[in-house]
Amino acid sequence: MTDPVTRAAEILAEHRKSIDRLDAILVYTLGERFKHTQAVGKLKAEHALPPSDPSREAQQIARLEDLAKRADLDPEFAKKFLAFIIQEVIQHHEEHQKT
C-alpha cells in the first residue's frame, strides 16, 4: 500500500503530464489557427477589405462564450482570451495592408 504523500505525488505527476499534453495541443492549435488568419489577412489586403470585421468578431465572441459555458469554463476568461487573439489577428491584418 502506498502512503498518502507518495500517492498524492503520483496523482500530481499524472495531472502535470495531462497539462503538458494539453499545452502542446493549445500551441499547435493556435499555430494552425494563425496560419488561416494570416491567409485571411493576405486575402483582405489583396482585395482592399478592412482588416477588422466587428460583426464577425461579435459573432465569434458570442459563440465562444456559449462554448465556454458548455465546457464549464469561465465565459469571461474565454472572452478575454478570444479578445487577445482577435487583437493579434487584426494587428497582423493591418501589417498585410501596409505591404
N, C-alpha and C positions, 0 to 999 in steps of 0.2 A: 504494500500500500504506500502511495506517495504522500508525503506531508503536504499540508495546505500551501505553504510558501512555494514549494517546488512546483506544485500543480498550478498555482497562480502564475508563476514564471512561464510555464509551458503554454498556458492559455494566452498570456500576453504575447508570447512569441508567435503564436498562430494568428492572433489579431494583426500583429505588425506585418506578417507575411501577406495577409489579405490586403492590408492598407497599401503596401508596396506594389502589389499587383494592380490594384485599382488606380494608384497614382500613375503607373505606366499606361494604363488604359486611357486615363484622362489626357495625358500628354500626347499620346498618339492620336486620340480623337480630336483634340484641339488642332494638332498639326494637319490632319485631314480637313477639318473644317476651314482652316485658314487657307489651304490650297484652293478650296472652292471660292472663298470670299475674295481671294486675290484675282481669280479668274473673273469674278463678277466685277471687281474694280476696273480691270482692264477693259472689259466689255462696255461698262458705263463710260469710261474715258473715250473709247473709240467712237461712241455714239452720242457724245456730249450730254449724257444723262447726269443728273445731280448725284454726288457721292453719298448723300443721305436720303433715306426714304422713310420719313416719320410714320407714315401709315403702316408700312411693313414692320417697322420697329415696334410700334404699339401692339400689333398683332402677335409678334414674337414674344413680347413681354407677357401678354395675357396668356398665351399658350404655355409658356414656361412656368408661369405661376400655377396654372392648372396641373401641369405635370408634377410640379414640386409638391403640391398638396396630395396628389395621388401617391407620390413616392415617400410621403411622410418626411419631407424636407421643408425647412422653414421657407415659406414663399418670399419673404423679404430678402433673405440671403440669396435665393435664386435670382430674384430681380436685380439685386446689386451685381451679382456675378455676370449676368447677361448684359447689364448696362456697361460694365467694364469691357466686355468683349465687343459690344457694338461700337463703343468709342474707339477701340483699336482698329476695327474694320473701317470705320469712317475715316480715320486718320490715313490708313493705307489707301483708301479710295481717293482721298484728296491728293495724296502723293502721285497716284496714277494720273490724275487730272493735270498735274504740272508737267508731266513728261510728254 
